[in-house]
């Protein structure tokens, strides 16, 4: 079966940064619903169209193809008292950038001083060129429920209702 709209595709994949360092654990797999449902980077989905089990794709993803450019305006220095007593670098919090309440982001704590906490709302891979290599392990027709919901159900889809 070929990868076309309305198929569920299972991939074994590798993801590396621009310096060749691995970003995902060895043996990473994912399943996604093919056809523009937003479950995989559009440039990767485009490269996979028409492929079959056993075929391999390699795609270079520029920042705009993946997690976007780094936005310095999403780096914030906040008063220490706005955070819990127990806080560490690397912790993540949901927050709203300024007065844009409809645009909540996940902020990562990047620095802590006695008076301030520095948080970054950028994705950790923002601004990075990424190298994606995927091998097609399985292609099947999507179920009616998957098509209705717009995502894969089951083990690699990791979605329950």
SULHUJO-V357882 format. One record per run of one state. SS is the DSSP state (H for helix, E for strand, C for the rest). FROM is the first residue (numbers start at 0). LEN is the number of residues. If there is no record, write none. Layout:
((SS | FROM | LEN) (SS | FROM | LEN))
This chain:
((C | 0 | 6) (E | 6 | 11) (C | 17 | 4) (E | 21 | 1) (C | 22 | 6) (E | 28 | 5) (C | 33 | 8) (H | 41 | 7) (C | 48 | 7) (E | 55 | 6) (C | 61 | 1) (H | 62 | 3) (C | 65 | 6) (H | 71 | 3) (E | 74 | 5) (H | 79 | 3) (C | 82 | 9) (E | 91 | 5) (C | 96 | 7) (E | 103 | 9) (C | 112 | 3) (E | 115 | 5) (C | 120 | 9) (E | 129 | 12) (C | 141 | 2) (H | 143 | 6) (C | 149 | 4) (E | 153 | 1) (C | 154 | 4) (E | 158 | 1) (C | 159 | 2))
